[in-house]
Amino acid sequence: MQVVTAVGEAFNNIVLHSYAGRDDGIVEMDIQTRPDHISIEFRDWGASFDPKSVPLPDLDKLPESGLGIFIIKTLMEIRYAPGKPNVLTLSKSLLPKATRAPSAGAETAEGER
């Protein structure tokens, strides 16, 4: 459900923001799956943006909009490359945290590398 939610939010953001004010627009999706991982790449030719520039929402005020990037970042790893096309990649490990191999350079529970 997390992947479905994040994909829906990403698609909506592309339509509403990248293609704002337009009646046309292409969104290509490439989905790659493995038993332990899923990756979804979106390509669009609309306006680009910097996901890092989107401020965190004030959740105490229960905003009705502006939560899309926050939701996506909460549920998935994201990479974004602006250009023609803009490329947004969402990825997620499908293994429980306890069975994931540590990343190169990751700290252990004791704080050692």
C-alpha positions, 0 to 999 in steps of 0.5 A: 500500500505504501508503494501505491500511495507514493506512486499516486502522489507522484503522478498527481504532482506531475499532472498538477505541478509539472503540467500546470496550465496545460491541457496535454502532457506525457508521463512515462513510467518504468517499473522494475521489480525484484523479490526484495526491491521495487523501483518506479521511474517517472519521466515528464517534459513539463516544468521541473522543480527541486524536491529538496526545496519543498518545506516540511508541512506543518502537520499540527495545522492539518493542511489540505494540500502540500503533503505530496512530497512529504508523503512520498519521502516518508514512504519511499527513497527518491531521486530527482533529475530535472531536465527534458525529461525530468526523471523522478525515481521512487525505490523501496526495499521490500525486505523487513529492516532486520534482514537488510544488509547494512549499507556501505559506510552505515553505522552499526547499532553500537555506532561503529563503522 
